[in-house]
Amino acid sequence: MTNFFKSFFGKRSNADVNTADSSTATLTAMPMATATQEFVPSQDLFAEYTSPASSQSSVVKSEKPVKEFLDRKYEQEGRMAGYECHVHDMMPIYLSDIRTSFRLASDRMIQLAEIDLLGLRTQKNEIGESILSMKQSLELRINFLQSNIEEMRMQKILAVDDEGLVAPAVHSFTKGYRLGMQDYFQEKNFSDFSVL
């Protein structure tokens, strides 16, 4: 037993050191490709493997963010939230989230319009005075985009007070939230609805 401890914790003899050095030299002399091929784990070990190309394609942003915002079913979302939370304190947080989502959608819409505007101005500069009808058409499209950008900026300002395009979403969510709370209290057989 003492020999075991000596060999494990004790000093090594010169023969042991030479043997260890030769085994290390053998490992370093192995070609790197054969050494790594044996130790590469399978992709099956990873829970969610996605290649970098597919993860980049999922980052693509919407081209119609305001339309997608307006198309959501806010009353239904509010009803589910009201049923799950069934307290008034949470409703302002949800409404703030709706306003923020609208402002982000507006920012994205403005960004897309400004990119289009830059392209139209570049086209206008490229054609110069050579084709008058095309230049006038480009000017009309530029003016249209500029007015859309100004309108979206105004809608962002109105959203702070729940006015403009965000108003129907806020009102629908509020109505749904109250109905969801009412559903919860009716299901639990509470007779006092004064909290609503």
Secondary structure by P-SEA (a helix, b strand, c coil): caaaaaaacccccaaaaaaaaaaaaaaaaccaaaaaaacccccccccccccaaaaaaaacccccaaaaaaacaaaaaaaaaaaacccccaaaaaaaaaaaaaaaaaaaaaaaaaaaaaaaaaaaaaaccccaaaaaaaaaaaaaaaaaaaaaaaaaaaaaaccccaaaaaaaaaaaaaaaaaaaaaaacccccccc
